């Protein structure tokens, strides 16, 4: 009984972990590949400080989004760890 309960809790923890990782990867893909490559022509019609928005996403936006995703991942994993009682 105790082993089965532990297995169920471990599966729930990793399911939450994998869901978070896949969500972060999807956002990173949309920002870096979608906005920086696929939608570049549409985004280039808008200028920010004299630079086309598509260029900005390809050069800066994907890096900024990646940094925000790192911060979000750390925050979210801390919450998941506390929810599943595996925090430090």
Contact map, one row per residue, 1 for C-alpha under 8 A:
1111100000000000000000000000000000000000000000000000000000000000000000000000000000000000
1111110000000000000000000000000000000000000000000000000000000000000000000000000000000000
1111111000000000000000000000000000000000000000000000000000000000000000000000000000000000
1111111100000000000000000000000000000000000000000000000000000000000000000000000000000000
1111111110000000000000000000000000000000000000000000000000000000000000000000000000000000
0111111111000000000000000000000000000000000000000000000000000000000000000000000000000000
0011111111100000000000000000000000000000000000000000000000000000000000000000000000000000
0001111111110000000000000000000000000000000000000000000000000000000000000000000000000000
0000111111111000000000000000000000000000000000000000000000000000000000000000000000010000
0000011111111100000000000000000000000000000000000000000000000000000000000000000000000000
0000001111111110000000000000000000000000000000000000000000000000000000000000000000000000
0000000111111111000000000000000000000000000000000000000000000000000000000000000000000000
0000000011111111100000000000000000000000000000000000000000000000000000000000000110010000
0000000001111111110000000000000000000000000000000000000000000000000000000000000000000000
0000000000111111111000000000000000000000000000000000000000000000000000000000000000000000
0000000000011111111100000000000000000000000000000000000000000000000000000000000100000000
0000000000001111111110000000000000000000000000000000000000000000000000000000100100000000
0000000000000111111111000000000000000000000000000000000000000000000000000000000000000000
0000000000000011111111100000000000000000000000000000000000000000000000000000000000000000
0000000000000001111111110000000000000000000000000000000000000000000000001001000000000000
0000000000000000111111111000000000000000000000000000000000000000000000001000000000000000
0000000000000000011111111100000000000000000000000000000000000000000000000000000000000000
0000000000000000001111111110000000000000000000000000000000000000000000000000000000000000
0000000000000000000111111111000000000000000000000000000000000000000010001000000000000000
0000000000000000000011111111100000000000000000000000000000000000000000000000000000000000
0000000000000000000001111111110000000000000000000000000000000000000000000000000000000000
0000000000000000000000111111111000000000000000000000000000000000000000000000000000000000
0000000000000000000000011111111110000000000000000000000000000100110010000000000000000000
0000000000000000000000001111111111000000000000000000000000000000000000000000000000000000
0000000000000000000000000111111111100000000000000000000000000000000000000000000000000000
0000000000000000000000000011111111110000000000000000000010001100100000000000000000000000
0000000000000000000000000001111111111000000000000000000011001100000000000000000000000000
0000000000000000000000000001111111111100000000000000000000000000000000000000000000000000
0000000000000000000000000000111111111110000000000000000000000000000000000000000000000000
0000000000000000000000000000011111111111001000000000010011000000000000000000000000000000
0000000000000000000000000000001111111111000000000000011011100100000000000000000000000000
0000000000000000000000000000000111111111000000000000010001000000000000000000000000000000
0000000000000000000000000000000011111111100000000000000000000000000000000000000000000000
0000000000000000000000000000000001111111111000000000010000000000000000000000000000000000
0000000000000000000000000000000000111111111100000000111000000000000000000000000000000000
0000000000000000000000000000000000000111111110000000010000000000000000000000000000000000
0000000000000000000000000000000000000011111110000000010000000000000000000000000000000000
0000000000000000000000000000000000100011111111000001110000000000000000000000000000000000
0000000000000000000000000000000000000001111111100001111000000000000000000000000000000000
0000000000000000000000000000000000000000111111100001100000000000000000000000000000000000
0000000000000000000000000000000000000000001111110001100000000000000000000000000000000000
0000000000000000000000000000000000000000000111111111100000000000000000000000000000000000
0000000000000000000000000000000000000000000001111111100100000000000000000000000000000000
0000000000000000000000000000000000000000000000111110000000000000000000000000000000000000
0000000000000000000000000000000000000000000000111111000000000000000000000000000000000000
0000000000000000000000000000000000000000000000111111101100000000000000000000000000000000
0000000000000000000000000000000000000000001111110111111100000000000000000000000000000000
0000000000000000000000000000000000000001001111110011111110000000000000000000000000000000
0000000000000000000000000000000000111011111100000001111111000000000000000000000000000000
0000000000000000000000000000000000010001000100000011111111100000000000000000000000000000
0000000000000000000000000000000000000000000000010011111111111000000000000000000000000000
0000000000000000000000000000001100110000000000000000111111111100000000000000000000000000
0000000000000000000000000000000100111000000000000000011111111100000000000000000000000000
0000000000000000000000000000000000010000000000000000001111111110000000000000000000000000
0000000000000000000000000000000000000000000000000000000111111111000000000000000000000000
0000000000000000000000000000001100000000000000000000000111111111100000000000000000000000
0000000000000000000000000001001100010000000000000000000011111111110000000000000000000000
0000000000000000000000000000000000000000000000000000000000111111111000000000000000000000
0000000000000000000000000000000000000000000000000000000000011111111100000000000000000000
0000000000000000000000000001001000000000000000000000000000001111111110000000000000000000
0000000000000000000000000001000000000000000000000000000000000111111111000000000000000000
0000000000000000000000000000000000000000000000000000000000000011111111100000000000000000
0000000000000000000000000000000000000000000000000000000000000001111111110000000000000000
0000000000000000000000010001000000000000000000000000000000000000111111111000000000000000
0000000000000000000000000000000000000000000000000000000000000000011111111100000000000000
0000000000000000000000000000000000000000000000000000000000000000001111111110000000000000
0000000000000000000000000000000000000000000000000000000000000000000111111111000000000000
0000000000000000000110010000000000000000000000000000000000000000000011111111100000000000
0000000000000000000000000000000000000000000000000000000000000000000001111111110000000000
0000000000000000000000000000000000000000000000000000000000000000000000111111111000000000
0000000000000000000100000000000000000000000000000000000000000000000000011111111100000000
0000000000000000100000000000000000000000000000000000000000000000000000001111111110000000
0000000000000000000000000000000000000000000000000000000000000000000000000111111111000010
0000000000000000000000000000000000000000000000000000000000000000000000000011111111100000
0000000000001001100000000000000000000000000000000000000000000000000000000001111111110000
0000000000001000000000000000000000000000000000000000000000000000000000000000111111111110
0000000000000000000000000000000000000000000000000000000000000000000000000000011111111110
0000000000000000000000000000000000000000000000000000000000000000000000000000001111111100
0000000010001000000000000000000000000000000000000000000000000000000000000000000111111110
0000000000000000000000000000000000000000000000000000000000000000000000000000000011111110
0000000000000000000000000000000000000000000000000000000000000000000000000000000011111111
0000000000000000000000000000000000000000000000000000000000000000000000000000010011011111
0000000000000000000000000000000000000000000000000000000000000000000000000000000000000111
